[in-house]
């Protein structure tokens, strides 16, 4: 298979980036750590995360956050609110396949775009940048306007941000976690491997990350955020972005969770699979 010009450019860019981070790790790890933190907080450019699975538009509004910023919210139906929480770099339309079945089951569906995501304005770090803590805070603000969630359907990093909001006091009846990642440690290790820097930079990077978040890295470990809330964990064995083992660990650590395994759906297609949508809907309304 021939390499497309776009792939060749991306490969050359990554090679140059790794060389720069490798030099920074040896000569200026503090500078490399600041640079790595910027990369960490920058949203990916991935067309798959912009898919729109909504079959019909809902009622769109905005919720003002405590610091004056806004996030875009879309609602469908009537009844107890079920929230859709997208992942890193995603947006509310990705989870649109869940809307019609949940509305038909008598639920009001509430979806929002996190700061710097989708149609929401930039977050406090600027355009195309955000943090998990900021997203969790936005969720709490949206729920303060639209009501406590009877259930949440969350995807990828949305599982972590939802769990953060719950641990910080957001009441929720049920949690459907699709392709959850266990914690930040594995992700920071993955970033170090991808960018080619070593422990000198990684140690400084994690310290800066904790300063930015206002809490230690281990606070983001989903296995330690195990509420007694009934939970359904859905993960695909062939997920290339978040290992299936992460879903197994989360389901095993949460006392009221069960694991539903899928095959060949990966990290994104799982959100529009009819079987997954039906399983989640049954769990939410049971």
N, C-alpha and C positions, 0 to 999 in steps of 0.2 A: 504494500500500500504506500503510495507516495504521500509525502508530508505537504500539507497545504501551506501557502505563504503565511497565513495567520498563525498556524501552529509553529512554524519555524520562527516567526517573530517572538511568540510567547516563550519558546524554548530559549532563544538567545537572551531575552529579557531576564528570565529566571537564572540563567547562567551568570549574567552580569550582576544580578542582585545577590546571588550566593557568594560571588567573589568579593563584593563590597562588604557584606556582612561578615565574611570570614576575616577580612582585613580589620574590620571594626572590632571584632571579638579579640583580636590580638593586640591592637594598638589603642583603641578607644572604646572599651566596653560600655561606658556610661552613655556615650553618643549612640552606639548601636542599640542599646536598650530603649532609648527614647524613640528611635526610629522603628524598632520592633513594636512598641506600644502603638504607634500610629498605624502601622500595618494591621495590628490586631483589632483596632477600633474601626477600621474602614470596611464598608460593606463590599461583598464580592460582586463582580459583574457576571451574572449568570442568567441567561434567558429563561432557563427552566423555573427559576424562582419567580418569574413574572407571569406565569401561566394564569389565565383567568377561567376558573371553573364555575363561575356563577351563571345560572340559567336565566335569572332575571334580576334587575336592580332592586335594591332595598331603599330605605329612607336614609339619606346621608346627612350627617351633622358633624359638629366638631365639639370636642371637650377641651376646655382650657385647663392646663396643668398649673400647679401651684406657683411656678416661676413665670407664668404668663405665656408659655409656648402652647401650641395646640396639637391635637391629634385628630385624624379623621376617623369617624365611626359610621358603620352602616348596620341597619337593623331590618329584620324581616319578621313578620308574624306577630303573634300575641301569646301571652302566657309566661311561665317561669323562664328567666333568661338563661340561655346556654351561650357561652362565649367561645369564639374561635381565636386561637393564639398562634400566629405564624412564627416561623423560625428566622434565623439570622439571614438578612438579605432578602427575605420574602415579603409577602403582603397579603392582605385579607382575601383577595380573589383566589389564592392558591387553595384555600379550604372551602371554596364555593360548592363543591359537590355535597357537602354535608347539610347545606341550607334547606333545600326542598324537603328531604325526609324528616328533618327535625321540626320544620314548620308544620308538616302534615301530621306529626305526632303531637301537636299542640304546644310547641315550645316557641318562645321568642328568641331568635338568633341575633347575637350581637358580635360584630367583628370590627376590629380596629387596626389601623396601620400604626406600628410603633414609630417613635421619633426617627426621622431621616429615612423611613421606609415607605414604600408605596406612594400614596398621595399626601402623607403627612409632611409638614414642614421640617426643616432641619432641627436636630436635637441640640443639646447644649455644647457639643463638640464641633458643630458645624455640619455642612452638607455631607451626606454619605458616610457619616460617622455616628456611632452610638455606643452604648454599653448595656450589659444585661441588667444592671441595677436601674438604669434609666428606663428600660422597657418595663421592668416590674413595677416601678413607680407609676408609669403611665397606665398600666393595667388597673392598679388600685384606684387611680383617678377616674377612669372610665366606669368602673364598677360603682364608684361613689355616685355617679350620675344615673346610670342605667340599672342599678340594683345588684345585690349580691348574686353571684352565679349559682344556679342550681347544679350546673355542671360546666366543665371546660373541656374543649377538644383542642389539644396543643400538639404542635409539631416541632421536633428537633430542639433548637435552643428555646423555643416557646415553652417546652416542658420545664426547663430550668427557670425561666423568668416567671412562669406561673407558680412553680413551687416556692420561689423566693417571695412572691406576693402573698401566698398562703401562709408561709412561715412568719411573715411580718404582720399577719392579722386579717387577711382577706378570707372570709368564710366561704366555703364551697361544699356542695353536696357530693359531687362525683368528679373524677378526673380520668380522662382518656388521654394517655400519653403515647404519641406516635413517634417512633424512632428517637427516643430520648438518649442523650449523651450523659454518661455518669458524672463527669466533673471536668474542671478546668485543667487539672494536672496533665491528663493525656493530650489535651488540645495544645497546651503550651509546649509540651514535648514535641508534638507534631509540627508546630510552627518553627521550632528550633531546627528540626530535621529539614524542613522545607527550605528555610532561608540559610542554612549552613553555618549557624553560630553555635558556640559551645556553652559550657556552664558559667563562664564569667559573665557573659551577656544575659543568659537565661536567669541567673540569680537576681541580677539588677532589674531585669524586665519584670519579674514576678513581684519584686518589691514595689516597683512603680505601679503595677496593676492593682496591688492591694491598696496603695495610697489613693488611686483613682476611684476604686470601688468603695472605699471606706470600710472594708471588711477583709478578713484573710481569704486566701484562695480556697482553702478547704471548706469554707462556708457554701461553696457552689457545688459541692458533691451531692448528687441526688440521693445517694444511698443513705446519707445522714439526714435528709429532709423527708422523713417518712411519716406523714400524718396518718391517723386512723381512717381517713377518708377512703371509701371504696374506689379502687383504681383499676383501669384496664390498660395494660401495656401492650402495644402492638409494634412488632419489629420484623423486618424482613431479613432472612438469612443472607441475602446477597446485597445488603446495603453497603455501598462503597464509601459513604461519607461518615457514617457512624456505625461502628461494628455491632453486629447482632449481640455479641457478648454484653454490651452495655445494657441493652434491653433486658437480658436475662438477669443481670446484677440488680437492676432497679426493681424488677418484679420480685426477686428473691428477698430484697431488703425491706420492701414495704409490706406491712403486716396484712393489709386488706387488698392486695393487688393480685391479679392473675395475668399471665402472659398469653398472648395470641400471636402465633408465628405465621408469617406468610413466606412465599417463595417467589423469586424472580421479579418482585415489584420495585426493588431498590429503595432509594431515599425519597424520590419525588412522586413516582407513579403510584405509590401506596396511598396517596391522598385522593386519588380519583378512582380507585378500584371499587367496583360495586360491592364486592364481598366485605371489604374493610368498612365502607360507608354503612352497610347494613349492620355489621357487628357493633360498630360504635353507636349507631342509633338505638339498637336494642339495649345496650348497656346504659345509655343516658336516660332512657325513658322507663327503664324497669324499676 
